[in-house]
Amino acid sequence: MENKFIPSFWKMSHGSEDFSFEDLIYYISKNIVMISKNTKSKGGSAVTQADKFVKAPIGDYFYLTHGNKGIYLLGQFTGPANFFGDSEGWIERPYTLIRASKKSGSYQGEQKWWTPNHNSTFTEVPENELELFEYLILEPYFGLKLKPNLG
């Protein structure tokens, strides 16, 4: 029986309305991403984006945006949610840096809930869209492909 290991990938946005560029750099330097505890769900989902952020397994991957001002890094969660961090009302997660982005500027490609040009904070890339994610985000921004690593 063949095992296929398919990692989970998330879009993580530190919105430009809530985070200055200086804030973004500060939290990157601490290897912390965060979400407001009041971040709502997308569409008709009963589960909020904040709840998904808390429950995302250690080991899941995410790419970090600053609104649609840029894609900055690919990270991997290394610990659980911290409800008692630096900022009241915010939930933090530690991560390790996998790769820094090799491109700057806003994303101009196809719009999905998980792309930087869509207004979402923490959205999982559906398994059936991983190939598109590879094409739109992983290859151009990080020089990475999924296929050699899966299977």
Chimera marker file (.cmm) of the C-alpha trace (Angstrom):
<marker_set name="trace">
<marker id="1" x="0.000" y="0.000" z="0.000" r="1" g="1" b="0" radius="0.5"/>
<marker id="2" x="1.369" y="3.382" z="-1.014" r="1" g="1" b="0" radius="0.5"/>
<marker id="3" x="1.369" y="6.196" z="1.538" r="1" g="1" b="0" radius="0.5"/>
<marker id="4" x="0.864" y="9.713" z="0.300" r="1" g="1" b="0" radius="0.5"/>
<marker id="5" x="1.789" y="12.535" z="2.586" r="1" g="1" b="0" radius="0.5"/>
<marker id="6" x="-0.098" y="15.649" z="1.617" r="1" g="1" b="0" radius="0.5"/>
<marker id="7" x="0.701" y="18.641" z="3.799" r="1" g="1" b="0" radius="0.5"/>
<marker id="8" x="-1.873" y="21.284" z="4.654" r="1" g="1" b="0" radius="0.5"/>
<marker id="9" x="-1.225" y="24.831" z="3.479" r="1" g="1" b="0" radius="0.5"/>
<marker id="10" x="-2.894" y="28.002" z="4.712" r="1" g="1" b="0" radius="0.5"/>
<marker id="11" x="-2.955" y="31.639" z="3.705" r="1" g="1" b="0" radius="0.5"/>
<marker id="12" x="-2.102" y="33.787" z="6.747" r="1" g="1" b="0" radius="0.5"/>
<marker id="13" x="-2.667" y="37.509" z="6.329" r="1" g="1" b="0" radius="0.5"/>
<marker id="14" x="-1.493" y="40.197" z="8.703" r="1" g="1" b="0" radius="0.5"/>
<marker id="15" x="-3.883" y="42.791" z="7.337" r="1" g="1" b="0" radius="0.5"/>
<marker id="16" x="-2.422" y="46.172" z="6.460" r="1" g="1" b="0" radius="0.5"/>
<marker id="17" x="-5.205" y="47.917" z="8.407" r="1" g="1" b="0" radius="0.5"/>
<marker id="18" x="-4.248" y="46.173" z="11.673" r="1" g="1" b="0" radius="0.5"/>
<marker id="19" x="-0.492" y="45.782" z="11.151" r="1" g="1" b="0" radius="0.5"/>
<marker id="20" x="1.936" y="48.471" z="10.070" r="1" g="1" b="0" radius="0.5"/>
<marker id="21" x="4.954" y="47.349" z="8.065" r="1" g="1" b="0" radius="0.5"/>
<marker id="22" x="7.005" y="47.832" z="11.253" r="1" g="1" b="0" radius="0.5"/>
<marker id="23" x="4.589" y="45.537" z="13.149" r="1" g="1" b="0" radius="0.5"/>
<marker id="24" x="4.911" y="42.925" z="10.406" r="1" g="1" b="0" radius="0.5"/>
<marker id="25" x="8.721" y="42.976" z="10.587" r="1" g="1" b="0" radius="0.5"/>
<marker id="26" x="8.637" y="42.867" z="14.406" r="1" g="1" b="0" radius="0.5"/>
<marker id="27" x="6.493" y="39.721" z="14.502" r="1" g="1" b="0" radius="0.5"/>
<marker id="28" x="8.477" y="38.095" z="11.687" r="1" g="1" b="0" radius="0.5"/>
<marker id="29" x="11.625" y="38.685" z="13.774" r="1" g="1" b="0" radius="0.5"/>
<marker id="30" x="9.948" y="36.868" z="16.688" r="1" g="1" b="0" radius="0.5"/>
<marker id="31" x="8.716" y="33.992" z="14.454" r="1" g="1" b="0" radius="0.5"/>
<marker id="32" x="5.129" y="34.670" z="15.516" r="1" g="1" b="0" radius="0.5"/>
<marker id="33" x="1.954" y="35.006" z="13.476" r="1" g="1" b="0" radius="0.5"/>
<marker id="34" x="-1.256" y="36.183" z="15.041" r="1" g="1" b="0" radius="0.5"/>
<marker id="35" x="-4.967" y="36.601" z="14.506" r="1" g="1" b="0" radius="0.5"/>
<marker id="36" x="-7.637" y="38.628" z="16.267" r="1" g="1" b="0" radius="0.5"/>
<marker id="37" x="-9.848" y="36.472" z="18.460" r="1" g="1" b="0" radius="0.5"/>
<marker id="38" x="-12.788" y="38.253" z="16.766" r="1" g="1" b="0" radius="0.5"/>
<marker id="39" x="-11.877" y="37.208" z="13.204" r="1" g="1" b="0" radius="0.5"/>
<marker id="40" x="-15.090" y="35.935" z="11.652" r="1" g="1" b="0" radius="0.5"/>
<marker id="41" x="-15.814" y="32.960" z="9.420" r="1" g="1" b="0" radius="0.5"/>
<marker id="42" x="-15.791" y="33.007" z="5.616" r="1" g="1" b="0" radius="0.5"/>
<marker id="43" x="-18.968" y="32.440" z="3.657" r="1" g="1" b="0" radius="0.5"/>
<marker id="44" x="-21.550" y="30.395" z="5.517" r="1" g="1" b="0" radius="0.5"/>
<marker id="45" x="-19.051" y="28.473" z="7.643" r="1" g="1" b="0" radius="0.5"/>
<marker id="46" x="-19.964" y="27.918" z="11.281" r="1" g="1" b="0" radius="0.5"/>
<marker id="47" x="-16.248" y="27.841" z="12.162" r="1" g="1" b="0" radius="0.5"/>
<marker id="48" x="-14.431" y="31.164" z="12.451" r="1" g="1" b="0" radius="0.5"/>
<marker id="49" x="-11.043" y="31.803" z="10.893" r="1" g="1" b="0" radius="0.5"/>
<marker id="50" x="-9.732" y="32.399" z="14.438" r="1" g="1" b="0" radius="0.5"/>
<marker id="51" x="-10.955" y="28.943" z="15.489" r="1" g="1" b="0" radius="0.5"/>
<marker id="52" x="-9.288" y="27.369" z="12.444" r="1" g="1" b="0" radius="0.5"/>
<marker id="53" x="-6.054" y="29.192" z="13.347" r="1" g="1" b="0" radius="0.5"/>
<marker id="54" x="-6.172" y="27.783" z="16.890" r="1" g="1" b="0" radius="0.5"/>
<marker id="55" x="-6.953" y="24.248" z="15.689" r="1" g="1" b="0" radius="0.5"/>
<marker id="56" x="-4.519" y="24.062" z="12.746" r="1" g="1" b="0" radius="0.5"/>
<marker id="57" x="-2.137" y="21.212" z="13.616" r="1" g="1" b="0" radius="0.5"/>
<marker id="58" x="1.466" y="21.808" z="14.543" r="1" g="1" b="0" radius="0.5"/>
<marker id="59" x="3.369" y="21.011" z="11.355" r="1" g="1" b="0" radius="0.5"/>
<marker id="60" x="0.901" y="22.669" z="8.980" r="1" g="1" b="0" radius="0.5"/>
<marker id="61" x="2.389" y="25.193" z="6.551" r="1" g="1" b="0" radius="0.5"/>
<marker id="62" x="1.289" y="28.746" z="5.783" r="1" g="1" b="0" radius="0.5"/>
<marker id="63" x="2.409" y="31.624" z="3.639" r="1" g="1" b="0" radius="0.5"/>
<marker id="64" x="2.345" y="35.093" z="5.172" r="1" g="1" b="0" radius="0.5"/>
<marker id="65" x="0.928" y="38.153" z="3.449" r="1" g="1" b="0" radius="0.5"/>
<marker id="66" x="0.456" y="41.776" z="4.504" r="1" g="1" b="0" radius="0.5"/>
<marker id="67" x="-2.937" y="42.318" z="2.944" r="1" g="1" b="0" radius="0.5"/>
<marker id="68" x="-2.076" y="42.198" z="-0.741" r="1" g="1" b="0" radius="0.5"/>
<marker id="69" x="1.073" y="44.293" z="-0.332" r="1" g="1" b="0" radius="0.5"/>
<marker id="70" x="3.319" y="41.260" z="-0.624" r="1" g="1" b="0" radius="0.5"/>
<marker id="71" x="3.994" y="37.616" z="0.156" r="1" g="1" b="0" radius="0.5"/>
<marker id="72" x="6.806" y="37.453" z="2.691" r="1" g="1" b="0" radius="0.5"/>
<marker id="73" x="7.507" y="33.919" z="3.822" r="1" g="1" b="0" radius="0.5"/>
<marker id="74" x="6.555" y="30.267" z="3.954" r="1" g="1" b="0" radius="0.5"/>
<marker id="75" x="6.385" y="29.026" z="7.528" r="1" g="1" b="0" radius="0.5"/>
<marker id="76" x="5.480" y="25.902" z="9.487" r="1" g="1" b="0" radius="0.5"/>
<marker id="77" x="3.651" y="25.965" z="12.824" r="1" g="1" b="0" radius="0.5"/>
<marker id="78" x="5.870" y="24.709" z="15.638" r="1" g="1" b="0" radius="0.5"/>
<marker id="79" x="3.582" y="25.152" z="18.608" r="1" g="1" b="0" radius="0.5"/>
<marker id="80" x="0.017" y="25.593" z="19.797" r="1" g="1" b="0" radius="0.5"/>
<marker id="81" x="-1.931" y="28.813" z="20.050" r="1" g="1" b="0" radius="0.5"/>
<marker id="82" x="-0.940" y="31.279" z="22.767" r="1" g="1" b="0" radius="0.5"/>
<marker id="83" x="-3.856" y="33.288" z="24.122" r="1" g="1" b="0" radius="0.5"/>
<marker id="84" x="-1.660" y="35.361" z="26.475" r="1" g="1" b="0" radius="0.5"/>
<marker id="85" x="0.808" y="37.017" z="24.105" r="1" g="1" b="0" radius="0.5"/>
<marker id="86" x="1.925" y="40.627" z="23.715" r="1" g="1" b="0" radius="0.5"/>
<marker id="87" x="-1.376" y="42.039" z="22.454" r="1" g="1" b="0" radius="0.5"/>
<marker id="88" x="-4.712" y="41.723" z="24.223" r="1" g="1" b="0" radius="0.5"/>
<marker id="89" x="-7.418" y="40.196" z="22.033" r="1" g="1" b="0" radius="0.5"/>
<marker id="90" x="-4.909" y="38.511" z="19.718" r="1" g="1" b="0" radius="0.5"/>
<marker id="91" x="-3.944" y="34.844" z="19.458" r="1" g="1" b="0" radius="0.5"/>
<marker id="92" x="-0.343" y="33.980" z="18.556" r="1" g="1" b="0" radius="0.5"/>
<marker id="93" x="1.293" y="30.909" z="16.999" r="1" g="1" b="0" radius="0.5"/>
<marker id="94" x="5.037" y="30.214" z="16.789" r="1" g="1" b="0" radius="0.5"/>
<marker id="95" x="6.559" y="28.996" z="13.557" r="1" g="1" b="0" radius="0.5"/>
<marker id="96" x="9.796" y="28.126" z="11.858" r="1" g="1" b="0" radius="0.5"/>
<marker id="97" x="10.818" y="29.828" z="8.647" r="1" g="1" b="0" radius="0.5"/>
<marker id="98" x="10.861" y="27.439" z="5.693" r="1" g="1" b="0" radius="0.5"/>
<marker id="99" x="11.683" y="29.960" z="2.989" r="1" g="1" b="0" radius="0.5"/>
<marker id="100" x="11.615" y="33.723" z="2.442" r="1" g="1" b="0" radius="0.5"/>
<marker id="101" x="9.806" y="34.991" z="-0.637" r="1" g="1" b="0" radius="0.5"/>
<marker id="102" x="11.969" y="35.675" z="-3.666" r="1" g="1" b="0" radius="0.5"/>
<marker id="103" x="9.523" y="38.243" z="-5.117" r="1" g="1" b="0" radius="0.5"/>
<marker id="104" x="8.206" y="41.561" z="-3.863" r="1" g="1" b="0" radius="0.5"/>
<marker id="105" x="5.049" y="43.502" z="-4.601" r="1" g="1" b="0" radius="0.5"/>
<marker id="106" x="1.381" y="42.689" z="-4.694" r="1" g="1" b="0" radius="0.5"/>
<marker id="107" x="-0.065" y="39.477" z="-6.103" r="1" g="1" b="0" radius="0.5"/>
<marker id="108" x="-1.921" y="39.999" z="-9.401" r="1" g="1" b="0" radius="0.5"/>
<marker id="109" x="-3.031" y="36.447" z="-10.251" r="1" g="1" b="0" radius="0.5"/>
<marker id="110" x="-6.229" y="34.450" z="-10.081" r="1" g="1" b="0" radius="0.5"/>
<marker id="111" x="-8.432" y="35.162" z="-7.064" r="1" g="1" b="0" radius="0.5"/>
<marker id="112" x="-9.320" y="32.394" z="-4.610" r="1" g="1" b="0" radius="0.5"/>
<marker id="113" x="-10.232" y="32.551" z="-0.930" r="1" g="1" b="0" radius="0.5"/>
<marker id="114" x="-6.636" y="31.543" z="-0.197" r="1" g="1" b="0" radius="0.5"/>
<marker id="115" x="-4.883" y="34.061" z="-2.480" r="1" g="1" b="0" radius="0.5"/>
<marker id="116" x="-3.511" y="37.407" z="-1.234" r="1" g="1" b="0" radius="0.5"/>
<marker id="117" x="-5.942" y="39.425" z="-3.379" r="1" g="1" b="0" radius="0.5"/>
<marker id="118" x="-8.935" y="38.000" z="-1.501" r="1" g="1" b="0" radius="0.5"/>
<marker id="119" x="-10.060" y="39.516" z="1.797" r="1" g="1" b="0" radius="0.5"/>
<marker id="120" x="-9.407" y="36.641" z="4.196" r="1" g="1" b="0" radius="0.5"/>
<marker id="121" x="-7.138" y="36.165" z="7.192" r="1" g="1" b="0" radius="0.5"/>
<marker id="122" x="-6.592" y="32.433" z="7.664" r="1" g="1" b="0" radius="0.5"/>
<marker id="123" x="-7.843" y="30.179" z="4.896" r="1" g="1" b="0" radius="0.5"/>
<marker id="124" x="-6.808" y="26.640" z="4.023" r="1" g="1" b="0" radius="0.5"/>
<marker id="125" x="-5.858" y="25.741" z="0.486" r="1" g="1" b="0" radius="0.5"/>
<marker id="126" x="-8.261" y="22.904" z="-0.469" r="1" g="1" b="0" radius="0.5"/>
<marker id="127" x="-6.538" y="19.640" z="-1.346" r="1" g="1" b="0" radius="0.5"/>
<marker id="128" x="-8.102" y="19.699" z="-4.820" r="1" g="1" b="0" radius="0.5"/>
<marker id="129" x="-6.460" y="23.118" z="-5.456" r="1" g="1" b="0" radius="0.5"/>
<marker id="130" x="-2.918" y="22.238" z="-4.317" r="1" g="1" b="0" radius="0.5"/>
<marker id="131" x="-1.688" y="22.003" z="-7.904" r="1" g="1" b="0" radius="0.5"/>
<marker id="132" x="-3.022" y="25.517" z="-8.575" r="1" g="1" b="0" radius="0.5"/>
<marker id="133" x="-1.465" y="26.712" z="-5.292" r="1" g="1" b="0" radius="0.5"/>
<marker id="134" x="1.852" y="25.284" z="-6.410" r="1" g="1" b="0" radius="0.5"/>
<marker id="135" x="1.565" y="27.134" z="-9.745" r="1" g="1" b="0" radius="0.5"/>
<marker id="136" x="0.331" y="30.482" z="-8.326" r="1" g="1" b="0" radius="0.5"/>
<marker id="137" x="2.245" y="30.714" z="-5.030" r="1" g="1" b="0" radius="0.5"/>
<marker id="138" x="4.835" y="28.025" z="-4.259" r="1" g="1" b="0" radius="0.5"/>
<marker id="139" x="6.794" y="28.076" z="-7.527" r="1" g="1" b="0" radius="0.5"/>
<marker id="140" x="6.896" y="31.823" z="-8.291" r="1" g="1" b="0" radius="0.5"/>
<marker id="141" x="7.379" y="33.073" z="-4.720" r="1" g="1" b="0" radius="0.5"/>
<marker id="142" x="9.397" y="30.287" z="-3.105" r="1" g="1" b="0" radius="0.5"/>
<marker id="143" x="10.834" y="28.205" z="-5.946" r="1" g="1" b="0" radius="0.5"/>
<marker id="144" x="9.178" y="25.084" z="-4.512" r="1" g="1" b="0" radius="0.5"/>
<marker id="145" x="7.238" y="22.207" z="-6.027" r="1" g="1" b="0" radius="0.5"/>
<marker id="146" x="5.013" y="19.752" z="-4.193" r="1" g="1" b="0" radius="0.5"/>
<marker id="147" x="5.281" y="16.694" z="-6.423" r="1" g="1" b="0" radius="0.5"/>
<marker id="148" x="8.902" y="15.704" z="-5.729" r="1" g="1" b="0" radius="0.5"/>
<marker id="149" x="8.098" y="15.741" z="-2.006" r="1" g="1" b="0" radius="0.5"/>
<marker id="150" x="4.861" y="13.750" z="-2.109" r="1" g="1" b="0" radius="0.5"/>
<marker id="151" x="4.240" y="10.081" z="-2.670" r="1" g="1" b="0" radius="0.5"/>
<link id1="1" id2="2" r="1" g="1" b="0" radius="0.2"/>
<link id1="2" id2="3" r="1" g="1" b="0" radius="0.2"/>
<link id1="3" id2="4" r="1" g="1" b="0" radius="0.2"/>
<link id1="4" id2="5" r="1" g="1" b="0" radius="0.2"/>
<link id1="5" id2="6" r="1" g="1" b="0" radius="0.2"/>
<link id1="6" id2="7" r="1" g="1" b="0" radius="0.2"/>
<link id1="7" id2="8" r="1" g="1" b="0" radius="0.2"/>
<link id1="8" id2="9" r="1" g="1" b="0" radius="0.2"/>
<link id1="9" id2="10" r="1" g="1" b="0" radius="0.2"/>
<link id1="10" id2="11" r="1" g="1" b="0" radius="0.2"/>
<link id1="11" id2="12" r="1" g="1" b="0" radius="0.2"/>
<link id1="12" id2="13" r="1" g="1" b="0" radius="0.2"/>
<link id1="13" id2="14" r="1" g="1" b="0" radius="0.2"/>
<link id1="14" id2="15" r="1" g="1" b="0" radius="0.2"/>
<link id1="15" id2="16" r="1" g="1" b="0" radius="0.2"/>
<link id1="16" id2="17" r="1" g="1" b="0" radius="0.2"/>
<link id1="17" id2="18" r="1" g="1" b="0" radius="0.2"/>
<link id1="18" id2="19" r="1" g="1" b="0" radius="0.2"/>
<link id1="19" id2="20" r="1" g="1" b="0" radius="0.2"/>
<link id1="20" id2="21" r="1" g="1" b="0" radius="0.2"/>
<link id1="21" id2="22" r="1" g="1" b="0" radius="0.2"/>
<link id1="22" id2="23" r="1" g="1" b="0" radius="0.2"/>
<link id1="23" id2="24" r="1" g="1" b="0" radius="0.2"/>
<link id1="24" id2="25" r="1" g="1" b="0" radius="0.2"/>
<link id1="25" id2="26" r="1" g="1" b="0" radius="0.2"/>
<link id1="26" id2="27" r="1" g="1" b="0" radius="0.2"/>
<link id1="27" id2="28" r="1" g="1" b="0" radius="0.2"/>
<link id1="28" id2="29" r="1" g="1" b="0" radius="0.2"/>
<link id1="29" id2="30" r="1" g="1" b="0" radius="0.2"/>
<link id1="30" id2="31" r="1" g="1" b="0" radius="0.2"/>
<link id1="31" id2="32" r="1" g="1" b="0" radius="0.2"/>
<link id1="32" id2="33" r="1" g="1" b="0" radius="0.2"/>
<link id1="33" id2="34" r="1" g="1" b="0" radius="0.2"/>
<link id1="34" id2="35" r="1" g="1" b="0" radius="0.2"/>
<link id1="35" id2="36" r="1" g="1" b="0" radius="0.2"/>
<link id1="36" id2="37" r="1" g="1" b="0" radius="0.2"/>
<link id1="37" id2="38" r="1" g="1" b="0" radius="0.2"/>
<link id1="38" id2="39" r="1" g="1" b="0" radius="0.2"/>
<link id1="39" id2="40" r="1" g="1" b="0" radius="0.2"/>
<link id1="40" id2="41" r="1" g="1" b="0" radius="0.2"/>
<link id1="41" id2="42" r="1" g="1" b="0" radius="0.2"/>
<link id1="42" id2="43" r="1" g="1" b="0" radius="0.2"/>
<link id1="43" id2="44" r="1" g="1" b="0" radius="0.2"/>
<link id1="44" id2="45" r="1" g="1" b="0" radius="0.2"/>
<link id1="45" id2="46" r="1" g="1" b="0" radius="0.2"/>
<link id1="46" id2="47" r="1" g="1" b="0" radius="0.2"/>
<link id1="47" id2="48" r="1" g="1" b="0" radius="0.2"/>
<link id1="48" id2="49" r="1" g="1" b="0" radius="0.2"/>
<link id1="49" id2="50" r="1" g="1" b="0" radius="0.2"/>
<link id1="50" id2="51" r="1" g="1" b="0" radius="0.2"/>
<link id1="51" id2="52" r="1" g="1" b="0" radius="0.2"/>
<link id1="52" id2="53" r="1" g="1" b="0" radius="0.2"/>
<link id1="53" id2="54" r="1" g="1" b="0" radius="0.2"/>
<link id1="54" id2="55" r="1" g="1" b="0" radius="0.2"/>
<link id1="55" id2="56" r="1" g="1" b="0" radius="0.2"/>
<link id1="56" id2="57" r="1" g="1" b="0" radius="0.2"/>
<link id1="57" id2="58" r="1" g="1" b="0" radius="0.2"/>
<link id1="58" id2="59" r="1" g="1" b="0" radius="0.2"/>
<link id1="59" id2="60" r="1" g="1" b="0" radius="0.2"/>
<link id1="60" id2="61" r="1" g="1" b="0" radius="0.2"/>
<link id1="61" id2="62" r="1" g="1" b="0" radius="0.2"/>
<link id1="62" id2="63" r="1" g="1" b="0" radius="0.2"/>
<link id1="63" id2="64" r="1" g="1" b="0" radius="0.2"/>
<link id1="64" id2="65" r="1" g="1" b="0" radius="0.2"/>
<link id1="65" id2="66" r="1" g="1" b="0" radius="0.2"/>
<link id1="66" id2="67" r="1" g="1" b="0" radius="0.2"/>
<link id1="67" id2="68" r="1" g="1" b="0" radius="0.2"/>
<link id1="68" id2="69" r="1" g="1" b="0" radius="0.2"/>
<link id1="69" id2="70" r="1" g="1" b="0" radius="0.2"/>
<link id1="70" id2="71" r="1" g="1" b="0" radius="0.2"/>
<link id1="71" id2="72" r="1" g="1" b="0" radius="0.2"/>
<link id1="72" id2="73" r="1" g="1" b="0" radius="0.2"/>
<link id1="73" id2="74" r="1" g="1" b="0" radius="0.2"/>
<link id1="74" id2="75" r="1" g="1" b="0" radius="0.2"/>
<link id1="75" id2="76" r="1" g="1" b="0" radius="0.2"/>
<link id1="76" id2="77" r="1" g="1" b="0" radius="0.2"/>
<link id1="77" id2="78" r="1" g="1" b="0" radius="0.2"/>
<link id1="78" id2="79" r="1" g="1" b="0" radius="0.2"/>
<link id1="79" id2="80" r="1" g="1" b="0" radius="0.2"/>
<link id1="80" id2="81" r="1" g="1" b="0" radius="0.2"/>
<link id1="81" id2="82" r="1" g="1" b="0" radius="0.2"/>
<link id1="82" id2="83" r="1" g="1" b="0" radius="0.2"/>
<link id1="83" id2="84" r="1" g="1" b="0" radius="0.2"/>
<link id1="84" id2="85" r="1" g="1" b="0" radius="0.2"/>
<link id1="85" id2="86" r="1" g="1" b="0" radius="0.2"/>
<link id1="86" id2="87" r="1" g="1" b="0" radius="0.2"/>
<link id1="87" id2="88" r="1" g="1" b="0" radius="0.2"/>
<link id1="88" id2="89" r="1" g="1" b="0" radius="0.2"/>
<link id1="89" id2="90" r="1" g="1" b="0" radius="0.2"/>
<link id1="90" id2="91" r="1" g="1" b="0" radius="0.2"/>
<link id1="91" id2="92" r="1" g="1" b="0" radius="0.2"/>
<link id1="92" id2="93" r="1" g="1" b="0" radius="0.2"/>
<link id1="93" id2="94" r="1" g="1" b="0" radius="0.2"/>
<link id1="94" id2="95" r="1" g="1" b="0" radius="0.2"/>
<link id1="95" id2="96" r="1" g="1" b="0" radius="0.2"/>
<link id1="96" id2="97" r="1" g="1" b="0" radius="0.2"/>
<link id1="97" id2="98" r="1" g="1" b="0" radius="0.2"/>
<link id1="98" id2="99" r="1" g="1" b="0" radius="0.2"/>
<link id1="99" id2="100" r="1" g="1" b="0" radius="0.2"/>
<link id1="100" id2="101" r="1" g="1" b="0" radius="0.2"/>
<link id1="101" id2="102" r="1" g="1" b="0" radius="0.2"/>
<link id1="102" id2="103" r="1" g="1" b="0" radius="0.2"/>
<link id1="103" id2="104" r="1" g="1" b="0" radius="0.2"/>
<link id1="104" id2="105" r="1" g="1" b="0" radius="0.2"/>
<link id1="105" id2="106" r="1" g="1" b="0" radius="0.2"/>
<link id1="106" id2="107" r="1" g="1" b="0" radius="0.2"/>
<link id1="107" id2="108" r="1" g="1" b="0" radius="0.2"/>
<link id1="108" id2="109" r="1" g="1" b="0" radius="0.2"/>
<link id1="109" id2="110" r="1" g="1" b="0" radius="0.2"/>
<link id1="110" id2="111" r="1" g="1" b="0" radius="0.2"/>
<link id1="111" id2="112" r="1" g="1" b="0" radius="0.2"/>
<link id1="112" id2="113" r="1" g="1" b="0" radius="0.2"/>
<link id1="113" id2="114" r="1" g="1" b="0" radius="0.2"/>
<link id1="114" id2="115" r="1" g="1" b="0" radius="0.2"/>
<link id1="115" id2="116" r="1" g="1" b="0" radius="0.2"/>
<link id1="116" id2="117" r="1" g="1" b="0" radius="0.2"/>
<link id1="117" id2="118" r="1" g="1" b="0" radius="0.2"/>
<link id1="118" id2="119" r="1" g="1" b="0" radius="0.2"/>
<link id1="119" id2="120" r="1" g="1" b="0" radius="0.2"/>
<link id1="120" id2="121" r="1" g="1" b="0" radius="0.2"/>
<link id1="121" id2="122" r="1" g="1" b="0" radius="0.2"/>
<link id1="122" id2="123" r="1" g="1" b="0" radius="0.2"/>
<link id1="123" id2="124" r="1" g="1" b="0" radius="0.2"/>
<link id1="124" id2="125" r="1" g="1" b="0" radius="0.2"/>
<link id1="125" id2="126" r="1" g="1" b="0" radius="0.2"/>
<link id1="126" id2="127" r="1" g="1" b="0" radius="0.2"/>
<link id1="127" id2="128" r="1" g="1" b="0" radius="0.2"/>
<link id1="128" id2="129" r="1" g="1" b="0" radius="0.2"/>
<link id1="129" id2="130" r="1" g="1" b="0" radius="0.2"/>
<link id1="130" id2="131" r="1" g="1" b="0" radius="0.2"/>
<link id1="131" id2="132" r="1" g="1" b="0" radius="0.2"/>
<link id1="132" id2="133" r="1" g="1" b="0" radius="0.2"/>
<link id1="133" id2="134" r="1" g="1" b="0" radius="0.2"/>
<link id1="134" id2="135" r="1" g="1" b="0" radius="0.2"/>
<link id1="135" id2="136" r="1" g="1" b="0" radius="0.2"/>
<link id1="136" id2="137" r="1" g="1" b="0" radius="0.2"/>
<link id1="137" id2="138" r="1" g="1" b="0" radius="0.2"/>
<link id1="138" id2="139" r="1" g="1" b="0" radius="0.2"/>
<link id1="139" id2="140" r="1" g="1" b="0" radius="0.2"/>
<link id1="140" id2="141" r="1" g="1" b="0" radius="0.2"/>
<link id1="141" id2="142" r="1" g="1" b="0" radius="0.2"/>
<link id1="142" id2="143" r="1" g="1" b="0" radius="0.2"/>
<link id1="143" id2="144" r="1" g="1" b="0" radius="0.2"/>
<link id1="144" id2="145" r="1" g="1" b="0" radius="0.2"/>
<link id1="145" id2="146" r="1" g="1" b="0" radius="0.2"/>
<link id1="146" id2="147" r="1" g="1" b="0" radius="0.2"/>
<link id1="147" id2="148" r="1" g="1" b="0" radius="0.2"/>
<link id1="148" id2="149" r="1" g="1" b="0" radius="0.2"/>
<link id1="149" id2="150" r="1" g="1" b="0" radius="0.2"/>
<link id1="150" id2="151" r="1" g="1" b="0" radius="0.2"/>
</marker_set>
